[in-house]
Amino acid sequence: MGNDDEGGTGNDTGVITRTKPKLKKPSLYRVLLLNDDFTPMEFVIEILARFFQMNMEQATQVMLHVHQNGVGECGVYTYEVAETKVTQVMDHARKHQHPLQCVMEKK
């Protein structure tokens, strides 16, 4: 009888494993800033503080990373949030006549 119970437990575990894909977490997306030679560093820091809730030290570090490496991660979000952040950044940059580029990529 003990063997049957153990077998049943194994099957239950199999059922749980099979149902997990239905409960999987949503895909995450990285929001990235791309370096350019025209957008002022101060404006990039403002963007990071305003739209990504970074303090001045964090924003400065990310801005310098973008400046030195050509690209930098602002945060990781679900698709809808990432898409909204990209739109907000791009709209704000255009409104202030800066060519700053913000993109998202699947993590």
Backbone as CSV, one residue per row, in Angstrom:
resi,resn,N_x,N_y,N_z,CA_x,CA_y,CA_z,C_x,C_y,C_z
1,MET,0.824,-1.191,0.000,0.000,0.000,0.000,0.870,1.257,0.000
2,GLY,1.978,1.236,0.748,2.901,2.366,0.778,3.446,2.660,-0.605
3,ASN,3.701,1.607,-1.397,4.223,1.819,-2.743,3.211,2.516,-3.630
4,ASP,1.946,2.178,-3.485,0.908,2.831,-4.283,0.838,4.323,-3.964
5,ASP,0.921,4.643,-2.672,0.871,6.052,-2.275,2.035,6.821,-2.868
6,GLU,3.221,6.213,-2.819,4.387,6.894,-3.378,4.208,7.086,-4.882
7,GLY,3.658,6.099,-5.551,3.410,6.228,-6.986,2.410,7.332,-7.258
8,GLY,1.381,7.409,-6.425,0.371,8.457,-6.579,0.993,9.835,-6.399
9,THR,1.874,9.966,-5.441,2.540,11.239,-5.210,3.365,11.621,-6.444
10,GLY,4.031,10.642,-7.024,4.809,10.907,-8.236,3.933,11.416,-9.358
11,ASN,2.755,10.805,-9.513,1.828,11.252,-10.557,1.306,12.649,-10.264
12,ASP,1.008,12.932,-8.992,0.537,14.265,-8.629,1.578,15.314,-8.984
13,THR,2.827,14.992,-8.701,3.910,15.915,-9.022,3.952,16.137,-10.535
14,GLY,3.742,15.060,-11.293,3.712,15.178,-12.756,2.603,16.105,-13.213
15,VAL,1.457,16.026,-12.589,0.322,16.879,-12.947,0.670,18.339,-12.651
16,ILE,1.256,18.577,-11.493,1.641,19.940,-11.128,2.656,20.480,-12.130
17,THR,3.618,19.668,-12.502,4.638,20.086,-13.464,3.991,20.412,-14.806
18,ARG,2.996,19.604,-15.208,2.356,19.843,-16.503,1.500,21.101,-16.495
19,THR,0.958,21.490,-15.357,0.092,22.673,-15.331,0.894,23.962,-15.177
20,LYS,2.160,23.878,-14.786,2.961,25.083,-14.564,3.045,25.996,-15.789
21,PRO,3.198,25.475,-17.014,3.295,26.401,-18.153,2.108,27.363,-18.255
22,LYS,0.918,26.965,-17.799,-0.239,27.852,-17.846,-0.075,29.000,-16.856
23,LEU,0.737,28.793,-15.824,0.899,29.790,-14.778,2.227,30.535,-14.889
24,LYS,2.913,30.383,-16.014,4.240,30.983,-16.137,4.179,32.504,-16.037
25,LYS,5.265,33.084,-15.569,5.353,34.529,-15.423,5.378,35.179,-16.799
26,PRO,4.887,36.414,-16.895,4.927,37.100,-18.194,6.371,37.373,-18.596
27,SER,6.589,37.470,-19.890,7.922,37.788,-20.396,8.331,39.172,-19.918
28,LEU,9.620,39.332,-19.686,10.137,40.620,-19.243,10.937,41.272,-20.366
29,TYR,10.931,42.583,-20.351,11.595,43.360,-21.390,12.517,44.388,-20.761
30,ARG,13.715,44.491,-21.322,14.684,45.495,-20.883,14.391,46.805,-21.615
31,VAL,14.371,47.902,-20.884,14.239,49.225,-21.498,15.647,49.809,-21.554
32,LEU,16.076,50.176,-22.761,17.447,50.611,-23.004,17.495,52.024,-23.572
33,LEU,18.477,52.785,-23.132,18.770,54.081,-23.736,19.975,53.907,-24.642
34,LEU,19.946,54.574,-25.792,21.051,54.511,-26.743,21.792,55.849,-26.743
35,ASN,23.093,55.791,-26.790,23.908,56.999,-26.773,23.810,57.745,-28.102
36,ASP,23.881,59.058,-28.013,24.032,59.890,-29.216,24.956,61.045,-28.834
37,ASP,25.381,61.794,-29.829,26.344,62.873,-29.586,25.682,64.227,-29.339
38,PHE,24.364,64.239,-29.194,23.653,65.521,-29.125,22.853,65.735,-27.846
39,THR,22.276,64.682,-27.295,21.448,64.823,-26.096,22.344,65.137,-24.893
40,PRO,22.048,66.224,-24.186,22.882,66.584,-23.026,22.804,65.534,-21.913
41,MET,23.925,65.336,-21.250,23.985,64.366,-20.158,22.968,64.698,-19.070
42,GLU,22.786,65.984,-18.787,21.842,66.414,-17.750,20.415,65.995,-18.108
43,PHE,20.088,66.039,-19.401,18.747,65.645,-19.840,18.544,64.142,-19.644
44,VAL,19.567,63.363,-19.915,19.488,61.909,-19.724,19.281,61.604,-18.241
45,ILE,19.987,62.304,-17.380,19.817,62.113,-15.938,18.390,62.457,-15.529
46,GLU,17.863,63.540,-16.079,16.474,63.940,-15.790,15.495,62.838,-16.223
47,ILE,15.714,62.274,-17.403,14.870,61.182,-17.917,14.894,59.995,-16.944
48,LEU,16.084,59.603,-16.521,16.232,58.439,-15.641,15.565,58.674,-14.290
49,ALA,15.686,59.870,-13.772,15.057,60.195,-12.492,13.534,60.261,-12.637
50,ARG,13.077,60.890,-13.703,11.640,61.137,-13.888,10.853,59.878,-14.242
51,PHE,11.361,59.096,-15.190,10.600,57.959,-15.703,10.999,56.614,-15.108
52,PHE,12.168,56.565,-14.465,12.639,55.293,-13.908,12.917,55.377,-12.409
53,GLN,12.483,56.468,-11.791,12.565,56.669,-10.343,13.956,56.411,-9.770
54,MET,14.975,56.824,-10.499,16.350,56.673,-10.010,16.734,57.924,-9.223
55,ASN,17.567,57.732,-8.202,18.112,58.906,-7.515,19.236,59.475,-8.386
56,MET,19.768,60.618,-7.985,20.777,61.285,-8.817,22.023,60.427,-9.035
57,GLU,22.448,59.709,-8.008,23.640,58.864,-8.130,23.400,57.718,-9.112
58,GLN,22.262,57.042,-8.977,21.937,55.938,-9.894,21.818,56.458,-11.321
59,ALA,21.091,57.557,-11.487,20.875,58.123,-12.821,22.198,58.531,-13.465
60,THR,23.095,59.105,-12.676,24.400,59.512,-13.201,25.204,58.293,-13.635
61,GLN,25.172,57.231,-12.833,25.904,56.009,-13.189,25.377,55.399,-14.483
62,VAL,24.054,55.335,-14.632,23.469,54.768,-15.859,23.794,55.668,-17.046
63,MET,23.682,56.985,-16.868,23.993,57.918,-17.957,25.438,57.748,-18.416
64,LEU,26.368,57.621,-17.468,27.779,57.437,-17.836,27.982,56.092,-18.540
65,HIS,27.263,55.067,-18.092,27.356,53.757,-18.749,26.888,53.870,-20.203
66,VAL,25.770,54.551,-20.422,25.254,54.753,-21.790,26.284,55.535,-22.609
67,HIS,26.828,56.585,-22.018,27.797,57.438,-22.715,29.046,56.654,-23.122
68,GLN,29.531,55.795,-22.231,30.775,55.070,-22.479,30.585,53.799,-23.307
69,ASN,29.421,53.165,-23.189,29.208,51.866,-23.848,28.220,51.904,-25.013
70,GLY,27.596,53.039,-25.214,26.670,53.170,-26.336,25.244,52.755,-26.027
71,VAL,25.052,52.025,-24.932,23.714,51.575,-24.551,23.713,51.289,-23.057
72,GLY,22.560,51.480,-22.427,22.451,51.188,-21.006,21.030,50.821,-20.628
73,GLU,20.915,49.948,-19.651,19.605,49.463,-19.207,19.021,50.392,-18.151
74,CYS,17.772,50.772,-18.371,17.055,51.640,-17.427,16.232,50.822,-16.440
75,GLY,15.811,49.648,-16.867,14.987,48.803,-16.016,14.438,47.630,-16.798
76,VAL,13.797,46.698,-16.075,13.202,45.513,-16.677,11.741,45.465,-16.240
77,TYR,10.845,45.316,-17.217,9.416,45.418,-16.954,8.638,44.416,-17.803
78,THR,7.354,44.270,-17.476,6.462,43.500,-18.346,6.302,44.287,-19.651
79,TYR,5.770,43.653,-20.675,5.676,44.268,-21.999,4.970,45.623,-21.962
80,GLU,3.789,45.653,-21.333,2.976,46.877,-21.343,3.698,48.024,-20.642
81,VAL,4.313,47.736,-19.510,5.021,48.782,-18.762,6.235,49.252,-19.556
82,ALA,6.995,48.323,-20.119,8.177,48.684,-20.908,7.778,49.550,-22.103
83,GLU,6.720,49.159,-22.779,6.245,49.908,-23.944,5.849,51.335,-23.545
84,THR,5.179,51.469,-22.407,4.776,52.780,-21.913,5.993,53.639,-21.584
85,LYS,6.985,53.049,-20.929,8.202,53.791,-20.561,8.916,54.295,-21.820
86,VAL,9.053,53.431,-22.822,9.716,53.819,-24.075,8.968,54.994,-24.712
87,THR,7.654,54.912,-24.761,6.841,55.978,-25.357,6.999,57.281,-24.578
88,GLN,6.965,57.193,-23.254,7.115,58.397,-22.428,8.466,59.067,-22.664
89,VAL,9.528,58.262,-22.688,10.869,58.811,-22.880,10.995,59.449,-24.262
90,MET,10.537,58.735,-25.275,10.645,59.251,-26.648,9.826,60.537,-26.815
91,ASP,8.623,60.563,-26.276,7.784,61.759,-26.374,8.437,62.948,-25.663
92,HIS,8.969,62.695,-24.477,9.617,63.757,-23.698,10.862,64.284,-24.429
93,ALA,11.642,63.387,-24.993,12.843,63.797,-25.730,12.473,64.637,-26.952
94,ARG,11.469,64.198,-27.698,11.067,64.944,-28.904,10.535,66.324,-28.525
95,LYS,9.757,66.363,-27.440,9.188,67.630,-26.977,10.301,68.640,-26.659
96,HIS,11.440,68.140,-26.195,12.571,69.000,-25.870,13.622,69.030,-26.989
97,GLN,13.245,68.493,-28.147,14.066,68.520,-29.364,15.419,67.831,-29.198
98,HIS,15.392,66.675,-28.530,16.596,65.857,-28.389,16.402,64.564,-29.170
99,PRO,17.465,64.065,-29.802,17.352,62.837,-30.611,17.505,61.541,-29.803
100,LEU,17.386,61.613,-28.478,17.561,60.453,-27.611,16.687,59.287,-28.076
101,GLN,17.277,58.104,-28.121,16.555,56.904,-28.526,16.386,55.983,-27.317
102,CYS,15.186,55.450,-27.168,14.873,54.507,-26.099,14.186,53.314,-26.761
103,VAL,14.653,52.119,-26.454,14.103,50.911,-27.078,13.860,49.855,-26.007
104,MET,13.149,48.823,-26.399,12.946,47.704,-25.488,13.312,46.415,-26.196
105,GLU,13.808,45.442,-25.423,14.140,44.145,-25.994,13.765,43.074,-24.988
106,LYS,13.344,41.939,-25.518,12.960,40.837,-24.645,14.171,40.334,-23.882
107,LYS,13.987,40.133,-22.611,15.099,39.699,-21.760,15.396,38.235,-21.975
